[in-house]
Amino acid sequence: MTDDVRVVELDGRTAGERADTVVAELLGVSRSAAAALFGDKCVELDGRAIAKSAKLPERGSLRIAVPEQRDPLAVVVEEVEDLKILGDEDDFVVIDKPVGVAAHPSPGWVGPTVVGALAARGYRISTSGAAERAGIVHRLDVGTSGVMVVAKTEHGYTLLKRAFKDRTVDKVYHALVQGLPDPLEGTIDAPIGRHPGFDWRFAVVEDGRHSLTHYEVIEAFGKASLVEVHLETGRTHQIRVHFSALRHPCAGDLTYGADPKLAAALGLTRQWLHAKKLGFHHPGNGEWVEYESEYPQDLAYALQALAEHRV
């Protein structure tokens, strides 16, 4: 990307005015947007960067370099070394997604993506859907690791998308939740929608979308419990929201009420949530296939710390 450079020869009419005020007027932007350019040293007077509060002289050459705006939906081809291929078929590819990788580009996200990582490895994926999320039939949160399938062909996309919509896919997650859920095995049936006070959070709300989560405690450690979760629906943040509503948030999930002290003791910088297994009918031959992912290092460490009573 290249900068848009503007050079203005001062003629005395702006003498004594603040530099950021003049730049805002020249570019037709807000004062805060102009101030950001000074912070990035994009504004120079006679070849030297100046502060936003500097008073302009009568004469001089003002150079303003406006960085080209990145398209937030553009797919950036970028290798992700930790991303593993669990299955590679004609119609789809199954990956083990590491934490810190988004499924596809979106406004506000500038990190690596699954579609960008697959492109870096030479994979051609389905062109169905919006360009930035082509081939994506389901998503995992940036902070959630584990098994994910991506369609490579239009045939694969159509059948897999339908399977997720019809809920014929077996989605198995493991989560470490605070405390001990009661009962040890059950179903959470509670509608989920946007949090009324926070745009970036979700919550159990009366007019939300139908959401169904089945769970079973695998092992109890006292301060936290490892649970196996089967999702019947696939709402954004569903597991995190449902267990938070039960007052058993995922360990490390500070967004949904987790104890920061416990998170620190377990070495967690994200929610303890892992897409453990994914099963579906093969779009090519109709046979049932399953793929499984091992716990990544940070989640395994937290479990070991609990098992060894170090927390």
Order of alpha helices (4+ residues) and beta strands (2+ residues): beta-alpha-alpha-beta-beta-beta-beta-beta-alpha-beta-alpha-beta-beta-beta-beta-beta-beta-alpha-alpha-beta-beta-alpha
